[in-house]
Amino acid sequence: MTEDDIYRTSTQYRLWSFTPETLAALRATTNASATSSVRASVQSSGKKSPNLKANDGSQTHDSSLRQDEECAVVDCLTVEEEQKLATAVQYLKRFYLTNSPMTYHPKRIMPTAVFLAMKTEDNFHYVKSFAEKLPNITTEEILAPEFLLTQGLRFTFDVRHPFHGLEGGFMELMALVNGTGQAAPSIKKSSKQLQDELIEIAAAPGANTKTSTRKEMVSRVQNAHGKAKDILKTSALVTDAYFLYTPSQIWLSALLLADKPLASFYIDTKFPPSSPLKTKLLAILHKCVDLLRSFVSLKPGKEERKELKRIHNKLAKCQNPSKVDLVSAHKAQKRDPSKDGGDGLDETVAKKRKLERENSIKEAEDLFGPALEPQQMGR
């Protein structure tokens, strides 16, 4: 079984991989559903209803968020959190494929996503100590959306990141530099030939002269590795790269962005020149490169900050009023298991356990008889 076959068995491939068209259609459905839900909730609460309509991007006068505005709200928060936990960022992006910020504000979901990601990534913290590290948040606010979040994730917590692949590629490149690397079996070149050809490749982007020694190439590979890693920590997380491409395609694209001649040489060591698979791969990688390049900066400029402020103000006006207080909703659901299709886990489990204890006692009495009563011994 190849690595591709193994990846195709993962939930990330089966449930969270899309084409650009299906991804856009899913977000359009989510936006329309959220808009209708917010309108119904506002009307039932007796408040004045804003002019809410489903958006296709052409109705800029509408009071509800457009799809691009919903993405901007989520992406803004993922940029703030990307250095903390990449898995949490992907949880948030997956959750908002089928849920709208108009229904659940990202700032209420993000702390829970980080807490859940820390547990799934084997970095567990007690919720009390975790809450103490965050400003203005309680343990109840972290735990209340947890089941809601896991539902949105379809109870799949595995996230395949491109970081490990990049580290493997880096080690292979260093082996090639040191004259110990190997090409694919179909490429009949010795380690020494590959080393000599690598040192002779074109100059790195922005460099005045090309590398001419092994020591200079070591520095170049390390520099490209650092740049590619930064791209994976920013562009790859904030864009839709995880939804559209495999982890291997993402890290190779990041390396192409960091140092195209170096990445091209690495790819050449894996495929013969006439391989149709290589042509197909390069076409995919160039599309991924364009996507990664579309992310501009972690720090938005003046105009971007102004636009984000406008979107957040708009979001505050079209927030679903029945979903604002998640803590109260969570407590009400536990009190009333029939509400919102909830399971009422606390009361149900308690009753079930009490019934099991009573049945166990009854069965013991039927088998062994009632408990023995202490008797007074006569003199």
C-alpha positions as CSV (number, residue, x, y, z in Angstrom):
1,M,0.0,0.0,0.0
2,T,1.4,3.4,-1.0
3,E,1.3,6.6,1.0
4,D,-1.4,7.9,-1.4
5,D,-3.5,4.8,-0.7
6,I,-3.1,5.3,3.1
7,Y,-4.1,9.0,2.8
8,R,-7.2,8.1,0.8
9,T,-8.4,6.1,3.8
10,S,-8.2,9.1,6.1
11,T,-11.2,11.2,7.1
12,Q,-9.4,14.3,5.9
13,Y,-9.6,12.9,2.3
14,R,-13.0,11.3,2.5
15,L,-14.9,14.1,4.4
16,W,-12.8,17.3,4.1
17,S,-11.4,17.3,0.6
18,F,-13.3,19.3,-2.1
19,T,-13.1,20.8,-5.6
20,P,-13.3,24.6,-5.7
21,E,-16.9,24.2,-7.1
22,T,-18.2,21.9,-4.4
23,L,-16.5,24.0,-1.7
24,A,-18.2,27.2,-3.0
25,A,-21.6,25.4,-3.3
26,L,-21.3,24.2,0.3
27,R,-20.6,27.7,1.6
28,A,-23.5,29.1,-0.4
29,T,-25.8,26.6,1.1
30,T,-24.5,27.4,4.6
31,N,-24.9,31.2,4.1
32,A,-28.5,30.8,2.8
33,S,-29.5,28.5,5.6
34,A,-28.0,30.8,8.3
35,T,-29.7,33.8,6.8
36,S,-33.1,32.1,7.0
37,S,-32.4,30.9,10.5
38,V,-31.4,34.3,11.7
39,R,-34.5,35.8,10.2
40,A,-36.8,33.3,11.8
41,S,-35.1,33.7,15.2
42,V,-35.3,37.5,15.1
43,Q,-39.0,37.3,14.2
44,S,-39.8,34.8,17.0
45,S,-38.0,37.0,19.5
46,G,-40.2,39.9,18.7
47,K,-37.3,42.2,17.7
48,K,-37.3,44.4,14.6
49,S,-36.0,42.2,11.8
50,P,-33.3,43.5,9.5
51,N,-33.5,43.1,5.8
52,L,-32.0,39.6,5.7
53,K,-31.7,37.7,2.4
54,A,-29.4,35.0,1.2
55,N,-26.4,36.4,-0.6
56,D,-24.7,35.4,-3.8
57,G,-22.2,38.3,-3.7
58,S,-24.3,40.7,-5.8
59,Q,-26.5,42.1,-3.1
60,T,-24.0,44.4,-1.3
61,H,-26.8,46.4,0.3
62,D,-28.1,43.4,2.3
63,S,-27.9,43.3,6.1
64,S,-26.7,39.7,6.3
65,L,-23.1,38.7,5.7
66,R,-22.0,37.6,2.2
67,Q,-20.0,34.5,1.8
68,D,-16.8,36.4,1.3
69,E,-17.5,38.4,4.5
70,E,-18.1,35.2,6.4
71,C,-14.8,33.9,5.3
72,A,-13.1,37.2,6.2
73,V,-14.4,37.0,9.8
74,V,-13.2,33.4,10.2
75,D,-9.8,34.0,8.5
76,C,-9.2,37.1,10.6
77,L,-9.4,35.0,13.8
78,T,-7.3,32.1,12.4
79,V,-4.5,34.5,11.6
80,E,-4.5,35.5,15.3
81,E,-4.3,31.9,16.4
82,E,-2.2,30.2,13.8
83,Q,1.0,30.4,15.8
84,K,-0.7,28.7,18.7
85,L,-2.2,25.6,17.2
86,A,-2.6,24.7,13.5
87,T,-5.0,21.9,14.3
88,A,-7.4,24.4,16.0
89,V,-7.3,26.6,13.0
90,Q,-8.4,23.7,10.8
91,Y,-11.1,22.8,13.3
92,L,-12.5,26.3,13.0
93,K,-12.4,26.3,9.2
94,R,-14.1,22.9,9.0
95,F,-16.8,24.0,11.5
96,Y,-17.7,27.1,9.4
97,L,-18.2,25.1,6.3
98,T,-21.6,24.0,7.6
99,N,-22.1,26.8,10.2
100,S,-22.2,30.5,9.7
101,P,-20.6,33.2,11.9
102,M,-24.1,34.8,11.9
103,T,-25.2,31.8,13.9
104,Y,-22.1,31.2,16.1
105,H,-19.6,33.9,16.5
106,P,-16.0,32.7,15.8
107,K,-14.7,34.3,19.0
108,R,-17.0,32.0,21.0
109,I,-16.0,28.9,19.1
110,M,-12.2,29.5,18.8
111,P,-11.2,28.9,22.5
112,T,-13.1,25.6,22.4
113,A,-11.4,24.7,19.2
114,V,-8.0,25.3,20.8
115,F,-9.0,23.3,23.9
116,L,-10.2,20.4,21.8
117,A,-7.1,20.5,19.6
118,M,-4.8,20.4,22.6
119,K,-6.6,17.2,23.7
120,T,-6.5,15.5,20.3
121,E,-2.8,16.5,19.8
122,D,-1.8,14.9,23.1
123,N,-1.2,18.2,24.9
124,F,-4.0,18.0,27.5
125,H,-4.7,20.8,29.9
126,Y,-7.4,20.8,32.6
127,V,-10.1,23.2,31.5
128,K,-9.7,25.4,34.6
129,S,-6.0,25.9,34.1
130,F,-6.6,26.5,30.3
131,A,-9.3,29.1,31.1
132,E,-6.9,30.9,33.5
133,K,-4.5,31.5,30.6
134,L,-7.1,33.3,28.5
135,P,-8.5,36.8,29.2
136,N,-12.2,37.3,30.1
137,I,-13.4,33.7,29.6
138,T,-14.9,31.1,32.0
139,T,-14.7,27.3,32.0
140,E,-18.4,27.2,31.1
141,E,-17.8,29.3,28.0
142,I,-15.1,26.9,26.9
143,L,-17.1,23.7,27.5
144,A,-20.6,24.9,26.4
145,P,-19.8,24.8,22.6
146,E,-17.7,21.6,22.7
147,F,-20.3,19.1,21.7
148,L,-21.6,21.6,19.1
149,L,-18.1,21.8,17.7
150,T,-17.6,18.1,17.6
151,Q,-20.9,17.7,15.7
152,G,-19.7,20.3,13.2
153,L,-16.4,18.4,12.8
154,R,-18.5,15.2,12.1
155,F,-16.7,13.7,15.0
156,T,-13.5,13.5,13.0
157,F,-10.5,15.0,14.8
158,D,-7.6,13.8,12.6
159,V,-5.8,16.6,10.7
160,R,-3.0,15.7,8.3
161,H,-0.6,18.6,8.2
162,P,2.2,19.3,5.6
163,F,4.8,20.0,8.3
164,H,6.2,16.5,8.6
165,G,6.4,16.2,4.8
166,L,8.4,19.4,4.6
167,E,10.9,18.0,7.2
168,G,11.3,14.8,5.2
169,G,12.0,16.8,2.0
170,F,14.5,19.0,3.9
171,M,16.4,15.9,5.1
172,E,16.4,14.5,1.5
173,L,17.7,17.7,0.1
174,M,20.5,17.8,2.8
175,A,21.4,14.3,1.9
176,L,21.7,15.3,-1.8
177,V,23.9,18.3,-0.8
178,N,26.2,16.0,1.2
179,G,26.5,13.5,-1.6
180,T,24.5,10.7,0.0
181,G,21.1,11.3,-1.5
182,Q,19.4,8.9,-3.9
183,A,17.1,9.6,-6.9
184,A,14.2,7.5,-7.9
185,P,15.2,4.0,-9.3
186,S,14.2,5.0,-12.8
187,I,16.8,7.9,-12.8
188,K,20.2,6.4,-13.3
189,K,22.4,8.9,-11.6
190,S,24.9,8.5,-8.8
191,S,24.9,10.4,-5.5
192,K,28.0,12.4,-6.7
193,Q,26.3,13.3,-10.0
194,L,23.2,14.5,-8.1
195,Q,25.4,16.6,-5.7
196,D,27.3,18.2,-8.6
197,E,24.0,19.0,-10.5
198,L,22.4,20.5,-7.4
199,I,25.2,22.9,-6.8
200,E,25.0,24.1,-10.4
201,I,21.2,24.9,-10.4
202,A,20.0,28.5,-11.0
203,A,20.4,31.2,-8.3
204,A,17.8,31.4,-5.5
205,P,15.1,34.2,-5.9
206,G,16.6,37.5,-4.9
207,A,20.2,36.3,-4.9
208,N,22.7,38.0,-7.0
209,T,24.9,35.0,-7.7
210,K,24.2,31.3,-7.7
211,T,25.7,28.9,-5.1
212,S,29.0,27.4,-6.0
213,T,30.1,25.4,-3.0
214,R,28.6,22.7,-0.8
215,K,28.6,25.0,2.2
216,E,26.7,27.7,0.3
217,M,24.1,25.1,-0.9
218,V,23.6,23.9,2.7
219,S,22.8,27.5,3.7
220,R,20.5,27.9,0.7
221,V,18.6,24.7,1.6
222,Q,18.2,25.8,5.2
223,N,17.0,29.2,4.1
224,A,14.4,27.7,1.7
225,H,13.3,25.3,4.5
226,G,12.7,28.3,6.9
227,K,10.7,30.2,4.3
228,A,8.6,27.2,3.3
229,K,7.8,26.6,7.0
230,D,6.6,30.1,7.4
231,I,4.3,29.7,4.4
232,L,2.9,26.6,5.9
233,K,2.2,28.4,9.2
234,T,0.4,31.3,7.5
235,S,-0.8,31.0,3.9
236,A,-1.5,27.3,4.0
237,L,-3.6,27.6,7.2
238,V,-5.6,30.7,6.3
239,T,-6.4,29.8,2.7
240,D,-8.4,26.8,1.5
241,A,-5.3,24.8,0.8
242,Y,-6.2,22.0,3.2
243,F,-9.6,21.6,1.5
244,L,-8.3,21.5,-2.0
245,Y,-4.9,19.8,-1.9
246,T,-3.1,17.0,-0.2
247,P,-0.4,17.7,2.5
248,S,2.4,16.6,0.1
249,Q,1.1,19.0,-2.6
250,I,0.9,21.8,-0.1
251,W,4.5,21.5,1.2
252,L,5.9,21.1,-2.3
253,S,4.1,24.3,-3.3
254,A,5.4,26.1,-0.3
255,L,9.0,25.0,-1.3
256,L,8.3,26.2,-4.9
257,L,7.4,29.6,-3.5
258,A,10.4,29.7,-1.3
259,D,13.0,28.6,-3.9
260,K,11.7,27.5,-7.3
261,P,15.0,26.2,-8.8
262,L,15.7,24.1,-5.7
263,A,12.2,22.6,-5.5
264,S,12.2,21.9,-9.2
265,F,15.5,20.0,-8.9
266,Y,14.0,18.0,-6.0
267,I,10.9,17.1,-8.0
268,D,13.2,16.1,-11.0
269,T,14.9,13.5,-8.7
270,K,11.5,11.8,-8.3
271,F,10.3,11.5,-11.9
272,P,11.9,10.9,-15.2
273,P,11.7,13.9,-17.6
274,S,9.0,12.3,-19.9
275,S,6.7,11.2,-17.0
276,P,3.1,12.2,-17.6
277,L,2.6,12.0,-13.8
278,K,5.2,14.8,-13.3
279,T,3.4,17.0,-15.8
280,K,0.1,16.5,-14.0
281,L,1.7,17.1,-10.6
282,L,3.4,20.4,-11.7
283,A,0.0,21.7,-13.0
284,I,-1.6,21.0,-9.6
285,L,1.3,22.5,-7.7
286,H,1.2,25.7,-9.8
287,K,-2.5,26.2,-8.9
288,C,-1.6,25.6,-5.2
289,V,1.2,28.1,-5.5
290,D,-1.2,30.7,-6.8
291,L,-3.5,30.0,-3.9
292,L,-0.7,30.3,-1.3
293,R,0.5,33.5,-3.0
294,S,-2.9,35.1,-2.7
295,F,-2.4,35.5,1.1
296,V,-0.8,38.8,1.5
297,S,0.2,39.4,5.1
298,L,-0.5,38.6,8.7
299,K,-0.8,42.3,9.5
300,P,-3.6,43.9,7.5
301,G,-3.1,47.5,6.3
302,K,-5.2,50.5,7.1
303,E,-7.8,49.8,4.4
304,E,-8.0,46.1,5.3
305,R,-8.5,47.0,9.0
306,K,-11.3,49.4,8.0
307,E,-13.0,46.7,6.0
308,L,-12.7,44.1,8.8
309,K,-14.2,46.6,11.2
310,R,-17.1,47.2,8.9
311,I,-17.8,43.5,8.6
312,H,-17.6,42.9,12.3
313,N,-20.1,45.8,12.9
314,K,-22.3,44.2,10.3
315,L,-22.0,40.8,12.0
316,A,-23.0,42.3,15.3
317,K,-26.3,43.5,13.7
318,C,-27.2,40.2,12.1
319,Q,-26.2,37.7,14.8
320,N,-28.8,35.0,15.6
321,P,-30.2,36.2,19.0
322,S,-31.0,32.6,20.1
323,K,-27.4,31.5,19.7
324,V,-25.6,34.4,21.4
325,D,-25.6,33.0,25.0
326,L,-24.2,29.5,24.4
327,V,-23.7,28.8,28.1
328,S,-27.4,29.4,29.0
329,A,-28.5,27.4,25.9
330,H,-26.2,24.5,27.0
331,K,-27.6,24.5,30.5
332,A,-31.2,24.7,29.2
333,Q,-30.6,21.7,27.0
334,K,-29.2,19.7,29.9
335,R,-32.3,20.5,31.9
336,D,-34.7,19.7,29.0
337,P,-33.3,16.8,26.9
338,S,-36.1,17.1,24.3
339,K,-35.0,20.7,23.5
340,D,-33.2,21.2,20.2
341,G,-32.9,17.5,19.8
342,G,-30.5,17.3,22.8
343,D,-29.7,14.1,24.6
344,G,-30.0,15.4,28.1
345,L,-26.9,13.4,29.0
346,D,-26.6,14.3,32.7
347,E,-30.1,13.4,33.8
348,T,-30.5,10.4,31.4
349,V,-27.2,8.8,32.5
350,A,-28.1,9.4,36.2
351,K,-31.5,7.7,35.8
352,K,-30.0,4.8,33.8
353,R,-27.3,4.2,36.4
354,K,-29.9,4.3,39.3
355,L,-32.1,1.7,37.4
356,E,-29.0,-0.5,36.8
357,R,-28.2,-0.4,40.5
358,E,-31.8,-1.3,41.5
359,N,-31.9,-4.2,39.0
360,S,-28.5,-5.5,40.2
361,I,-29.7,-5.5,43.8
362,K,-32.9,-7.3,42.8
363,E,-31.0,-9.9,40.8
364,A,-28.7,-10.6,43.7
365,E,-31.6,-11.1,46.1
366,D,-33.3,-13.5,43.7
367,L,-30.1,-15.5,43.4
368,F,-28.8,-15.5,47.0
369,G,-31.9,-14.5,49.0
370,P,-32.3,-11.3,51.0
371,A,-29.4,-9.9,53.2
372,L,-28.8,-11.8,56.4
373,E,-30.2,-10.1,59.5
374,P,-28.0,-10.1,62.6
375,Q,-29.5,-12.3,65.4
376,Q,-29.0,-12.2,69.2
377,M,-27.4,-15.4,70.4
378,G,-29.1,-16.8,73.5
379,R,-27.2,-17.6,76.7
